[in-house]
Amino acid sequence: MQITTQDELAEHEIVETLGLVRGNAVRTRHLGKDILAVLRALIGGEVPEYTKMLAESREQAIDRMCVQARSLGADGIVAMRLTTAPVMQGAAEILAYGTAVRLRPRRSPASGSAP
C-alpha cells in the first residue's frame, strides 16, 4: 500500500478515486505509566512510556485505515492525515484518514513513445 500526505505520488498516476478511508484507535492512560510520568515530569525530559503508547496508537490507526482501503480495492492512499482528540479524562482518539485510490506506475519519458 502506497501512502502519502501529498495529493499525488510522483511515480504513480491515480486512475480511480475510491473515497474516504479512516481508521482510529482510542487509548487510555495506565496508572503505572502515570506514576512514572509524574516522576519524570519533576525532573523533565521525554516520557518514553507515553511516546511508545502514542506511536503504537498511530500505527494501529494507520493499519486500520489501510484495511478499509484494501477492502475497497485500493492500492494507495493520498492526502493522509492524523489527528488526535480527547474522548474523556485520560483517554484520546488517534484518527488516520485519507483518500483511497487505485494507482498505475507512470511511464518514464525514456520508455514512452517517440514524439
Secondary structure, 3 states (H helix, E strand, C coil): CEECCCCCCCCEEEEEEEEEEEEEEEEECCHHHHHHHHHHHHHCCCCHHHHHHHHHHHHHHHHHHHHHHHHCCCCEEEEEEEEEEEEECCEEEEEEEEEEEEEEECCCCCCCCCC
